[in-house]
Amino acid sequence: MSNTPKHILVAVLDWGLGHATRSIVVINALIEKGHRVSIAGNGQSLELLKQEYPQLKFYELASYDVLYSSTRPFIINMLFQLPKFLKAIKAEHQQIEQLISKNKFDAVISDNRYGCWSKEIPGVLITHQLNLQMPQYLSWLSGFINYFNHRQIRKFSACWVPDFTSNTVTGRLTEPKSLNVRFIGVLSRFKLHQVNEDENLIVGIVSGPEPQRAAFEEFLVKEMEKQNKECIIVRGVPKGEERSHQNIKLINHLGAIELNKLIQRAGVIVSRSGYSTIMDLSVLGKKQIIFIPTPGQTEQEYLAERLKTNGISLMQKQSEFDLARAMIDVKGYNGFTQLNQETRMPLQLAIDDLIETIK
């Protein structure tokens, strides 16, 4: 393998902060191997990465401009916005081609940005969404949606899935094997610290877009008020008034290390079942987890149900959320098995092989 450092562009989607936080693992791995990294994206995810890497070069990409509804089902809302998403994908592809021509990048790694590929250089798509899940009443659309999804994925040289080869967590989300898929292990910026667990501490992690983020926070506050335990809610917002309410402390945002340690200290975690959150909790080997999927978000519902079926974590629907009941039921689940440091190896090997393909 050539020892010449390569210039890699990492492009990150701005749908929540999960894509940015897991991309930190990839960026760090590239830098540790001596490669030069530039970052492209938009919105809050790009701002987070600017804070993390003030020394790197950043480029602004077209926004997908996702609009969320408090009334319309999530998947229906996404389908209505499909023409806008396709326009954004076309725009970002044109931007990527211009950036590659101007900056002479050697490869591009895209976390869920479907327009960030080029025929001129190797391109990798990082995604766990190979087989998009449709609700039962729209199952007839599944074939068409995934045919289009696979066409987009095939424009990349390779597809990296953040899970183990056994697709332990993702299940049928990553089943299509006709694609050039490589499993690279879980991606989490979290590490184990020397922290004592407090079985009487309940930590709620609130994340995702409005208005569902605020609705989840409201549900948590009402249910935590009934608990005779210390409760902390990480609100997942950059600004706002931090306050304490009876037995509950509300914190707007925590840095990676502080959040890492707080999750380790918690006896019970209550959160959405977003994939990045699941990876973080698995790396830390958390045992008592209560997942409340975002209503209508089929991927979160599938992941939470799969983990429940496998005896790992409890799932409750938001409409049926009862923390007192969940605190009893969660004791019947085994939690995640703590992962060892070798979980980084599949990613490191994938990066080595990517570098080998560069002309």
N, C-alpha and C positions, 0 to 999 in steps of 0.2 A: 504494500500500500504506500502511496506517495506521502512523504512527510510534509509536503507543501500545504500550508494552511489554506482553507477554502473560505469563500465568502458566501454565507448562507442567509437567505431571506426567510424569516419566520412570519407568517401572516396569521392573524388571530381574529376569530369571529367575536362580535360584541352582542351576544345574547346571554346576559348575565356575566358574572366574573369567572365562572368555572373554566371556560376555554383559556382564559388568561392565566389562571393559577396553575393549571396542569401544563401549560406551555412553558412555564418557568422551569420545570424539570428538564424539558427538551433543550431549552436555551442554555441552562447551566451545563448540561452534558456536552453540548457543542463547544462552549467556551473552555471547559476543562480539557477538551481534546485539542485545544489550540486554534480553533477555527474562529473566524471573524463573523459576527452576527449583526444583522440589521433587522428591524421589526416593522411590520406594516399592520394597520388596523384602523379602528375608529372608536369613539365613545369612551365609556368608563373603563373598558378592558385595556384600551391603549394607554389611558391615563395611569392605570395601575402599573403597567409595565414600564412606563416612563419613570415612575417613582422607584421601581425596583432596579432599573438599569439606566441611571442618568448619563452614563458614559457612552451609550449606544446611539446609533442613528435611527430615526423614526420617520415613517411615511404614512400619510393619511390616505385611507381608502374609502370608496363609496359606502355609504351607510345602507343597510337593509331596511332601516326605518320601520321596525316591527311595531305594530300597534296592537295592544292587548285589550280585550273586552271583558267586562264584568258580567255580561249577560249571554253572549254568544259562546257556544262550546269551543274549546281551544282549537281543535283540529279544523272545524268549520271556519273559524277566524283565520287560520293560516292559509286555507285553500282560497279564501276570498282575496288574500294578499299575494297569491302566487305570481300574477303578472308583474307586480312591483318587485318581487324577489328576483325574478328572471332578468329584469332590467338592471337590477343592482349587480347581479352576477356578471352580466355582459360588460357593465361599466368597470367593475374591478378587474376583469380579465384584460381589458384594454390598458388599464393603469399598470398592471403587472408587466405586461409586455413592454411598456414604455420604461418602467423602472429597470427591467432586465437589460434592455438595450443601452440605457444610460449608465448603469452602475456595474455592469459585467458580473452579476451574481453567478455563482457556480451551480446552485440548486435552490429550490424553494420548498419549504415545509409549511403546509397550510392546515391549521386546525379548523376544520369545518367551513372554510371559505371555498366554495365550489368554483369560483372563477380564477383562483390563484394557481394557475398551471401555465406551462409553455412548452411548445414543441422544441424549443431551442436548448433547454436545460432539463435535468431530472427534476421531477416534482412529486412530492409525497402529500397525500391527504391523511390527516389524523381524524378518525371518526369511529364511533361505535354504533352508528346508525346505518348499517348496511341493509337492514330489513325493517323499514319504517312500519310502525304498528298503527293500524286503523281501528277505530271503534267498531263494534259488531255491526252497527247499522250502516257503516260505510265500507264493509269488508269487500264489496264488489269493486271498489276503487283501488284495492291494494295492489293488484297486478300492474295497473297502469302507473301508479305512483312509484313503485319500486323499479319498474322498467326504466323510467326516467332517471331515478336515483342512480341506478347502476351505470347508465350511459354517462352521467356526469363523473362518477368515480373512475371510470375507465379512461378518462382523459389524463389522469395522473399516471406516473410511472409505477407507483406503488401505493398501497393503502395500509396504514398502520393502525391497528386496533389496540387501545389501551385496556387490555385484559390478558389473561393467560391463555395458552393454546387450548385449554379445556373449556374456553369461554365460560368460566365459573360463574361470573356475575351476569354477563350480557345475554347468555342463552340464545334464544332465537333471533335476537337483534343482530347477531353477527353470524348467522348460519350460512348465507350464500357463499359457497366455496368456489364459484366460477370466477370470482374476482381475484386479483393479485393481492391477497391479504397476508399481512404478517402481524402476529400478536406480539406486542412489545412490553407486556406486563403492565401493572397499574401505574398511573402517573399521579403522584402526590408530592407536594412540596413539604409535607409534614414528616417529622422524625420523632423517634421516641426520646423523651427527656426524663430525668429523674423527678417524677411527680407522684405524690401519693394520691390515690383515688379517694374521694369523699362520697360514700354511698348515700348521703343525705342531700347531695347537690344535684339539682335538675338544671340542665342547660338546654335552652331552646335556640336553635340556629334558624334565623329567618332570612330567606333569600328569594331571588326571583323578581320578575317585573310586577309593577302595579297593574291593577288594583289587588291582585292576589297576595302580594307581599304583606300589605297592610291588613288584609282580612285575616291572614294566618297569625300575624302578631296579636290582633284583637282576640282571636280564639285562645291563643296561648295565655294571654294575661288573665282572661276570665277563668280559665281552668287552673292556672297556677295559684290564683288567689285562694283556692279551696284546699291547697296543700299546706301541711304544717312542716314545710321544708324550705331551705334556701333555694331560690330560683334566680337564674340569670338568663336574660334574653339578649342575644346578639342580633341587633335589628337589621344589619346589612344595608345601612344607608350611610353616606359620607358625612352628612350634617344633620342637625336637629338637636332638640333639647334632651339631654340625658337625665334620667330621673330614677328615683326609687319609689316603689309602690307597694306598701305593706311588706310582704316577704320577697318582693321581686325587684331586682336591679336591672334596668334597661340600659344597654350599651350600644351606641351607634355602630361602631366599627372597631375591630381589633386587627393589629398587624399579625403577620403569619405566625411568629413565635408565640405571641400572647394567646392567640386563638388555639394554636397547637396545644399549649399547656393547659388552657381552660378545658378543652375537650378531654384531655387525659385525666384531669382532676374530676370531671363529672361522673357521678354514679349512673345517671340516666341522661341520654341524649334524645331530644325531640326535634325532628327536622323534616324538610321535604326530602323526597327520594331522588334528587338530582344525581346524575352519574358521578360528577366530580366530588360531591359530598360523600357518596358511597365509597369511592376510592380512598378518600381521606380517612374515613372511619375504619376501613379495612386495614390500612397501613398501621394504624394505632391499635388494632386488635380490640376495638370497643365491644363490650358484651351486651349491655342493655340499651337497645335502640328502639325508638318508636318513630316509624315513618308515616307521615301524612302527605300523600301525593297531592300535587296541584290538581284540583278537579278538572277533568276533561283532558289532562295531559297524558296521553296513552302510554308514552314511554315510561314516565314516572310510575304510573299505575302498574304497568307490567313488571318493572324492576322490583317494586315494593312487594308485589304478590309473589314473585319468584323467590325473593329472600325469605318471605314468610313461609312459603311451602318447604324451603330447604332448612327451616328451623333456625335461621340466623337472626332475624329481627321481626318485631311486631309491626303490623300495618293496621291503621284505622283510616276510614274515609273522613274527610273534613266535616261532612255533614253529620257524622256519628261520633265526632271526637269527644272522648270522655277520659280525661287524664287520670282520674282516680281509678277507673277500671283498667286503663292501660298499665298503670304502675303495678298492678297485681299480675296481669297477663304477661307482661314483658319478662317476668322471672322464668317463664317456661321456654325461653329461647336461648340458644347457645352463644350468639354473637359471632364476631369474626375471629378466626385464628390469626394470631400475630404473625406478620410476615417477616422474613429475615432480609438482610441487606442484599442478598443475591437477586432480589426483585428488580434491581436496576440493570442487570446483565442483558436481558433481551433488548432493551432500548440501546444500550451501548453497542451491541453487535449490529443492530439495524442501522445505526449511524455509520459504523465502519463500512458496511456494505453499500450504503448510499454514496459515501465518499469514493468508493472503488468504481462506481458507475460514471463518475464525472470525467469527462474527456480531458 
